[in-house]
Amino acid sequence: MTAPDVTDAFSMLSDFLGADEHYLASSAAYGDRGIQGLNDALYLFLEHPNLGFVWMAYDEDEVAGVCVICYAVSTSMGSLVAKLDDVSVKAERRGQGVGTELLIRLKEQLRKEAVSRIDVGVHLENPEARKFYEKLGFVALNEERLACVI
């Protein structure tokens, strides 16, 4: 197994951000800054781990999946919660349980950190992702996410 490396995170996330049709459909509203934005984000995680982290799944040879966690405080729960962002599994590894195992272990880690909830956004035209998250215990909030670049 390859040791975790920031280049693995950069590679997986740049592939996702540059090719995922559902992300690209909303990227302008997010204020996507391309490679520079990804570089800046990874730097922030390395310099300020209290903000969140990049979580990766490896198989015998290489990185197979990745996601990003950002911490927030929930006023309704009075506790730390996590925003799950940019979840991606390599195309050739999809449907093999990599994403499921990634999130099962992520939940275990976040529980150890006293994180009480994980929030995730799913594109309205991505029913496969919605089904995946629901299988892992996520429930629809009957809300729509909005973004405002400032």
C-alpha positions in Angstrom: 0.0 0.0 0.0 1.2 3.5 -0.9 1.6 5.9 2.0 -0.9 8.8 2.1 0.4 11.8 0.2 -1.0 15.3 -0.6 -0.4 14.5 -4.3 -2.9 11.6 -4.0 -5.5 14.0 -2.6 -4.7 16.6 -5.3 -4.9 14.0 -8.1 -8.2 12.6 -7.0 -9.8 15.9 -6.2 -8.6 17.6 -9.4 -10.0 14.7 -11.4 -13.4 15.0 -9.6 -13.6 18.8 -9.8 -12.7 18.8 -13.4 -14.9 16.0 -14.7 -17.9 15.3 -12.4 -21.0 16.4 -14.4 -23.0 17.1 -11.3 -20.3 19.2 -9.7 -19.7 21.1 -12.9 -23.4 21.9 -13.3 -23.2 24.0 -10.1 -19.5 25.0 -10.1 -20.1 28.6 -11.2 -22.5 29.2 -8.3 -19.8 27.8 -5.9 -17.2 30.3 -7.3 -15.0 27.5 -8.5 -11.4 28.7 -8.9 -10.1 25.6 -10.5 -6.6 24.3 -9.7 -5.7 27.4 -7.7 -8.7 27.0 -5.5 -7.9 23.3 -4.9 -4.3 24.2 -4.0 -5.4 26.9 -1.6 -7.9 24.5 0.1 -5.3 21.7 0.6 -2.9 24.3 2.0 -5.6 25.5 4.4 -6.2 21.9 5.6 -2.4 21.4 6.1 -1.9 24.7 8.0 -5.2 24.6 9.9 -6.3 21.0 10.7 -9.0 22.3 13.0 -10.9 23.3 9.9 -11.2 19.8 8.6 -9.3 17.2 6.6 -9.1 15.1 3.4 -10.0 11.5 4.0 -8.7 8.9 1.5 -9.3 5.2 0.9 -6.5 3.0 -0.5 -6.5 -0.4 -2.1 -3.5 -2.6 -2.4 -1.8 -0.4 -5.0 -3.1 3.2 -4.8 -5.7 5.7 -3.7 -9.2 4.5 -4.6 -11.4 7.1 -3.1 -11.4 10.5 -1.4 -13.7 12.9 0.4 -13.3 16.3 2.2 -14.6 17.0 5.7 -15.1 20.6 7.0 -16.1 21.2 10.6 -18.9 23.5 11.7 -20.9 24.1 14.9 -24.6 23.2 15.0 -26.6 25.7 17.0 -29.5 23.2 17.0 -27.4 20.3 18.4 -24.9 22.4 20.4 -22.1 20.4 19.0 -19.5 20.0 16.3 -20.8 18.7 13.0 -19.1 17.8 9.7 -19.8 18.9 6.2 -19.0 16.1 3.8 -17.8 17.5 0.4 -16.2 16.3 -2.8 -16.8 12.6 -2.5 -15.3 10.6 -5.3 -14.3 7.0 -6.0 -12.1 6.1 -9.0 -14.4 5.0 -11.9 -12.9 1.5 -12.1 -13.5 1.0 -8.4 -17.1 2.1 -8.2 -19.6 -0.5 -7.2 -17.0 -2.5 -5.3 -17.7 -1.1 -1.8 -14.9 1.4 -1.7 -17.3 4.4 -1.1 -19.3 2.4 1.5 -16.2 1.5 3.4 -14.8 5.0 3.1 -17.9 6.4 4.8 -18.2 3.7 7.4 -14.7 4.4 8.6 -15.2 8.1 8.3 -18.2 7.9 10.6 -16.2 5.9 13.2 -13.4 8.5 13.1 -15.8 11.4 13.5 -17.6 9.8 16.4 -14.2 9.6 18.2 -13.9 13.3 17.6 -17.3 13.9 19.2 -18.8 15.0 15.8 -22.5 14.4 16.1 -23.8 14.8 12.5 -22.6 14.7 8.9 -24.2 16.9 6.4 -23.9 16.3 2.6 -25.4 17.9 -0.4 -26.6 15.8 -3.4 -27.3 17.3 -6.8 -31.0 17.0 -7.6 -30.2 15.2 -10.8 -27.9 12.6 -9.2 -30.3 9.9 -7.8 -27.4 7.3 -7.7 -25.6 9.5 -5.1 -28.8 10.0 -3.1 -29.5 6.2 -3.0 -25.9 5.6 -1.9 -26.1 8.1 1.0 -29.5 6.9 2.1 -28.2 3.3 2.2 -25.6 4.6 4.8 -28.2 6.3 7.0 -28.5 9.8 5.6 -32.0 11.2 5.3 -33.4 13.9 3.1 -34.0 17.3 4.8 -36.5 18.5 2.2 -34.3 21.6 1.8 -32.4 23.1 -1.1 -28.9 24.3 -0.7 -28.1 27.9 -1.8 -24.8 29.5 -2.4 -23.7 33.1 -2.5 -20.1 34.0 -3.5 -18.9 37.0 -1.5 
